[in-house]
Structure formats: C-alpha cells, structure tokens
Amino acid sequence: MPAMKRRTLLQAATFLPATLWAASQQDKANPVQSSKVVYELRIYHAAPGKLGELLARFRDHTTKLFDRHGMKSVAYWTPVDEPQKGDTLIYILQHPTREEAAANWKSFQDDPEWKSVKEKSEANGKLTEKIDSTFLALTDFSPPLR
C-alpha cells in the first residue's frame, strides 16, 4: 500500500470513532427525531356491565403478557365523566418500531396462555364491543417520556 493512501486510511480510522460517538450523542440529545419508537393508543369500549371484568383481566393477566411479548405499558385510564364512565378503558403501549408492534401483537394473540385467559374471561359473553387502535409518534416539541 502506498504511504499516502495508508496515511489517509489511518487518519480516517482515527476520525471514525469520534464521528460515531458524536452521532450517538446527538441521538441521545434528541431521541424523538432519531427514534422509530411508536406509541399505540387503545380504547376499549366494554360490553354493558363488563368493565370490571375487563379491568380484572388486564390487572391479573394481560399486562403481564404484554411485558412477555415486548409491549411496554405506558399508562392505563378509565374516564371519570359520562358518557364513557363505566364502560371505557384507555391505555397506551410503547413499541420499539411499528414492525415490532405487529410482530409483538401476533405473538401475544398466538400465546396459549392468552387464549386460555381470554376464553375463560369471556365464558359469560364478550368483554368488549369495540376496540380502537391508533399508532402515534412523539412530536419534536414533546417532553420526553420515561
């Protein structure tokens, strides 16, 4: 290898780690723009009189299964005002990417434990009438989520 090319190669090799380090710091400084993380807003419209059973299923089983399948729970809510009070569960999940969200949901739905829990909890009828799902990305001005 000629001396000039070798020197250029060595300079590039010493510059590369610094460049990679700077890029990684920039990603940490503004994770919103560099991240593919998606949030999923889910709204469950419970069947009449079934919200308590739906909440129990989430409390006792679903959230643990979400964790097992790579779905991070951000928060869960129930409305305090009518008309949704008493029949609505709202929650947000965090997924590494939209593609991983689809894969995680598939593995969750195929999980034999989930199938058993769902079947047992719905022995006296379905717990939900409708489920809405919306995928969201943080804006560049959003405060970071923990």
C-alpha atoms as one frame of an Amber mdcrd trajectory, in Angstrom:
protein
   0.000   0.000   0.000   1.491   3.402  -0.941   2.374   5.688   2.024  -0.145
   8.390   1.107  -3.085   6.032   0.991  -2.002   4.396   4.224  -1.813   7.789
   5.996  -5.255   8.737   4.675  -6.646   5.425   5.854  -5.108   5.859   9.330
  -6.495   9.385   9.626  -9.935   8.164   8.650  -9.704   5.283  11.122  -8.889
   7.638  13.997 -11.627  10.089  12.964 -14.362   7.445  12.628 -14.799   6.605
  16.360 -15.129  10.321  17.191 -17.730  10.731  14.459 -19.695   7.721  15.669
 -19.527   8.965  19.255 -20.780  12.432  18.213 -23.640  10.895  16.238 -24.646
   8.737  19.192 -24.661  11.793  21.472 -26.821  13.698  19.009 -29.316  10.813
  19.005 -29.424  10.918  22.819 -29.882  14.695  22.816 -32.919  14.467  20.533
 -34.310  10.929  20.691 -37.637  11.963  19.192 -36.232  12.680  15.756 -33.835
   9.720  15.634 -36.157   7.116  17.129 -38.569   4.765  15.431 -40.420   4.223
  18.718 -44.176   4.256  18.290 -46.934   4.576  20.829 -50.239   2.830  20.468
 -53.352   4.447  21.895 -56.003   1.805  22.528 -59.576   2.446  23.580 -61.709
  -0.478  24.720 -65.466   0.006  24.712 -66.654  -2.561  27.241 -69.810  -4.570
  26.791 -72.583  -3.388  29.138 -71.732  -4.261  32.733 -68.364  -5.826  31.782
 -65.840  -3.068  32.565 -64.993  -4.544  35.979 -64.254  -7.931  34.421 -62.205
  -6.301  31.659 -60.146  -4.354  34.213 -59.606  -7.535  36.249 -58.370  -9.372
  33.148 -55.880  -6.574  32.444 -54.805  -6.331  36.094 -54.400 -10.065  36.608
 -53.200 -11.297  33.220 -52.993  -9.013  30.190 -50.350  -6.564  31.398 -48.012
  -9.430  32.362 -48.498 -10.988  28.930 -47.809  -7.629  27.269 -44.473  -7.492
  29.108 -43.642 -11.026  27.997 -44.275 -10.083  24.371 -42.208  -6.870  24.341
 -45.085  -4.395  24.688 -44.298  -1.720  27.263 -47.281  -0.359  29.167 -47.138
   3.442  29.456 -50.387   4.069  31.382 -53.997   2.935  31.786 -57.037   5.148
  32.373 -60.775   4.995  32.875 -62.872   8.095  32.168 -64.344   9.935  35.160
 -67.179  11.629  33.258 -70.239  10.349  31.433 -70.984   9.061  28.889 -67.792
   6.942  28.880 -67.537   6.482  32.641 -68.200   2.860  33.494 -67.655   1.369
  30.050 -64.288   2.535  28.681 -60.660   1.556  29.222 -57.964   3.706  27.608
 -54.282   2.822  27.553 -51.021   3.458  25.738 -48.369   0.916  24.803 -44.841
   1.667  23.633 -43.278  -0.393  20.841 -39.682  -0.207  19.543 -40.948   0.096
  15.943 -44.197  -0.267  14.036 -42.959  -3.572  12.589 -42.144  -4.914  16.055
 -45.590  -3.816  17.227 -47.195  -6.036  14.585 -44.913  -8.957  15.452 -45.498
  -8.488  19.192 -49.282  -8.397  18.762 -49.136 -11.571  16.678 -47.061 -13.420
  19.265 -49.377 -12.144  22.024 -52.513 -13.317  20.206 -50.918 -16.707  19.462
 -49.840 -17.207  23.087 -51.645 -20.265  24.543 -51.889 -18.568  27.955 -53.618
 -15.536  26.399 -56.032 -17.780  24.501 -56.920 -19.575  27.735 -57.326 -16.353
  29.730 -59.493 -14.809  27.019 -61.679 -17.896  26.727 -62.200 -18.179  30.497
 -62.863 -14.450  30.963 -65.443 -14.473  28.179 -67.292 -17.614  29.330 -70.345
 -15.417  30.086 -70.018 -13.207  26.995 -67.518 -10.917  25.306 -65.980  -8.211
  27.481 -65.640  -5.639  24.691 -67.932  -4.337  21.994 -65.274  -2.389  20.113
 -61.525  -1.707  20.265 -59.941   1.370  18.664 -56.199   1.464  17.982 -54.146
   4.446  16.807 -50.357   4.482  16.350 -48.626   7.699  17.384 -45.179   9.292
  17.116 -43.918  11.933  19.531 -43.543  15.417  18.127 -40.202  17.210  18.234
 -41.560  19.538  20.968 -42.996  16.815  23.201 -41.414  16.391  26.611 -39.582
  13.063  26.784 -41.469  10.116  28.222 -39.835   7.995  30.888
